[in-house]
């Protein structure tokens, strides 16, 4: 059986003619506006961008590590909104990188792309190198297990500067057991964690994306401003933090390399 990388296409958005959607085996992976890199089509991408936007002074360049490349939507956005940001993108599938380089606008020179496994790349990264790490890592619509553990989160934390932030895109379906375990996992390593999602997802009514944000120090995340930003989005979201996140986790246990090996 072929992999999703064997059936990759970039298709033109019939409504927004400058938009391009990356499909893998017919499943939407990324969206890029070739005329405006600031345009973010998917709501979960806007939520990740909102955290970055609010977590550092406007326009300040950031050192960023992107785990999972796709069509490089967020690297292009960050290059446009924070000029001079040094960025490394880690993408496992060479075919994705080849298609994007061939059919989409060139990347800014400050953006480098490495073909590698995300965990290998994080393990090899120097300590305290990045201001932000953004993870959007999927194979066949599932997050690989080896990037879901406490040990992986600890490696990410090691690569972050003291004020650094880690962002993760999680796809899940009711009853959101995977998301609860991922929150518990991040809380084992990071001092400040929040979750951003559609209220319908949090009520267990639909499949979709949640964004987890984590900071190394207590009070690092701009929770109040983030809640206001995502509430005003065309697809409004909610932020869980503190007691509301405690209730969401509801006894879920962190995922470790050892528990994964037992499954």
N, C-alpha and C positions, 0 to 999 in steps of 0.2 A: 504493500500500500504506500502511495506517495505521501510526502509530508505537505503541510500547508504551503511551505516555501516553493513547492513544485507548481502551485497555481496562484501566482501573484499577479495583480493587475492594479493599475492606477486608472480610475475612471473620472470623467468630468462631471461635476455637480450640475444637473440640468437647471437648477434654480440660480445658483451662484456660479457663473461660467468660469470664474477664476479659481474655483475650488476643485481640489483633487482628493479623492478618497482612495486609500490603499486597502485593497481587498486581499485576503489570504483564504483560499478555498471558499470564496464567496462571503466571508465574514469581514465586516468593517474593522480595520485595525487603526487607521490614522486618517486625519484630514488636514490638508494644508491649503491655504489660499496663496497661490503663486504670486499674486499682486500685493498682498497685505499679510505679512507674517504675524501681525498683531491680532488677526482675526482667529478666534478659537471656537471651533464648531461644537465640539462635544462638551457637555456640561462638566464632566469629571476633570477634563483638562483645564477648564476655566477655574475649577476649584483648586487644583494644584497651583495654577498660576496665581490665584488670589493669595494663597499662603506665602508664596515667594514675594509677591508684590508688597505685602504688609509686614513681612518679617525683617526687612532691611530698608534703610532710607532709599527713597525713590531715586532711580537712576544710578545707584552705586553699583559698579561692576562686581560680579560674584564669581568665585571659582566653583564650578558645578560639575557633578558627575551624574550622567544619565545612564541608568541601567535599563536597557531596552530602547531601541532606536526608532523602529517603524519609519514613518516618513519625516521624522526629526521635527515634529511640530513645536515642542517646547524649546529645543535648542534654537530654532529660528526665532521664536518669540522672545527668548531671553536676550539673544544677540541684538534684536531690534529695540527692546525696552531698556536694556542695561548694556550699552555699548562698551566693548573692551572686556566683557566677561570671558574668562578662559574656561572652555568647556570640553569635557571628554565624554563621548557617547560610546557605550559598549553595546554592541548588537551581535547576537549569536549567529544569525543567518546571513551568510555572504550574499545570497540571492536578493535579500531585501536591500542591502547596501548597494549592490550593483544597480538594481532597478531605480532606486531613489537618486543615485548619482547620475544615471543616464537620462531620466525623464523629468526631474524637478530642478529648480534653480540651484546654482552652486551655493555651498555653505560659506558663511563668513570664514576668514582665515583663522579666527580664534577658536573655531569648532573643529576638533579632531574626532575621528571615528576609528574605533578599534573593534575588530572581529574577535570576540572571545566570549566565554561563559561569564555570566555576571558574578558568580561567587568567586571564581578564579581571579577576576579583575579586582574585586574588592579586597581579597586576601593579599594580592600583590601591591595594592596601593600604599603609599607612604602614610604615616600617621598625621593627623591634623592638617590634611591637605585641602579639604573642601569646606565651603560655606553651606552648600546644600547638596544632598544626594536625592535624586528623583528616580523611583523604581516603577516601571511599567513593564513587567516581565511576564510574558505569556507564551505558552506552547499549546496549540490546539485548544484555545480558550481556557486554559488552566494555568495557574501559577506553579512553576516547578517546585517540588517539595523542598529542595535543598536551599531555596531562598526564603523559606518561611520559618526558620528556626531561631531560637534565642542566640545560638552561636553565630548565625549570619548577621543578625541585628547587632550583635556585639562588634563584629568586624566593621560594619557600616559606621557604628559609633566611633570606632577607633580612627576612621578616616576623616571625621568631622572636626572642625575647630570648636573651641569651647562654646561659641554662640551658634553652632551649626544646627541645621534642621534636616530631618529625613522625611521624605514624602513617599507614600506607597499607594498605587492604584490597586484596589481589590475588587474583583467581581464575585458576586455571591447571589444566592437565592434563599428564600425562606427555608428554615428559621435563622439564617445568618450565623450558623455555627462556626463556619470558617472565619468570618470576620471577628467574632467574639474571641476566638482563640488567637487571632493575629493582634488584637488589642492587648490581650493578656501577655503575649510574647513581647511586644514593644515596651509595655510597662515594666517588664523585668529588667530592661536595659536603660530606658530613657526616663528622665525625671518628669517630663511634661508630655502628655499625649492627648490628642483630640481626634474626633472622627467627624467627617462631613459627608452628608448623604441626603438624598431625596427623602422627604418625610414618609412617602408611601413605602419606600424600602424599609425604613425603620419600623414601620407598622407591620412588616411582613407581607406586603401585598404584591411585590413584584421582584423580578430579577433585575440586577443592574450593578452599577459601580458605586463603591464607597472610597473615599480618600482618607487615609490615616496620616496624621502629621505628628512628628515627635521631635522634641528638643532635649538637649543634654542637661540643661539646668531648669530648676523649677520656675514657672512663670514665663518661660521663654516664648510661648506661642501667643500671637495677637488674637486671642479668642473672641473678645467682644467685637473688635472691628471686623474679624472674619465672619462672625455670625451676621452682622449687618450687611456685609458684602454679598454673601451667598443668599441671603433672604431676598435681595433685590435682583437676583439673577433671573433671566427669562424662564428658567426652570428652577424655582426656588429650592434651596437646601436648608438643612438644619445642622447645627454644630452640637455634638455631645462632648462634654468635658467635665471633669470633677465628678460630683454625685450622679449626674445623668449618665456619665460613661461607666461609673461603678454599676449602675443598674443594668446597663446594656451588657456588660461583661457577664454579670450574673453567675459567678462561680466557674467560668471557663478557665481551663488550664493552659499555661504557655506550651508552645510546641518546641521540642528540643530535637537535636540530631538523634538522641537515643530513642525517643518515642517514635520518630519517623522510621527508624530502623526496625522497630517492632511491628510495624504495620505491613 
